[in-house]
């Protein structure tokens, strides 16, 4: 009888080990699946926005997505504790080297790094602030609200200026729809590819 109990106990322990191994495997697979799904949603959103012909609604949704997630961002805070960019700062990236040389001027097609705080009637609103994390933007891409990118052209790294835009009437957030917003914008640098 003891041999049978011993064998039964071994079988139970083996099943428990298998169950624990399956559970551990699931703990590894589930986060990877969630991350993959989020990446797919982001890519589909970008494709839909690009295929939308740069409509104002798609532009504002892209602005909100970029500002709230800060997925595409580079921060100069790690390089310099000074609030004013230095002309010799260069940060390598897949997109080239971020240059804060004050002799550079933004032009159509440039990839820039900006920070901004959006306000309506002087009050900051959710999703309208990069919180110093920076956001990469290709000038002329149509990613942001109509008119936003055009107002960056001609500025130099280190400059802070206001970008004034109006949210479309059909904007997804009722508190912002049809309202004029002022984005106090700092040009951190221009990527040189």
Secondary structure, DSSP 4 states (H G I P E B T S, - for coil): -HHHHHHHHHHHHHHHHHHHHHHHHHHHHHHHHHHHHHHHHHHHHHHHHHHTTS-HHHHHHHHHHHHHH--S---STTT-SSSS--TT-EEEETTEEEE--TT----TT-EEEEEEEEEETTEEEEEEE-TTS-EEEETTS--SSTTTGGGGTT--TT-EEEEEEE--TT-SSTTTTT-EEEEEEEEEEEEE-
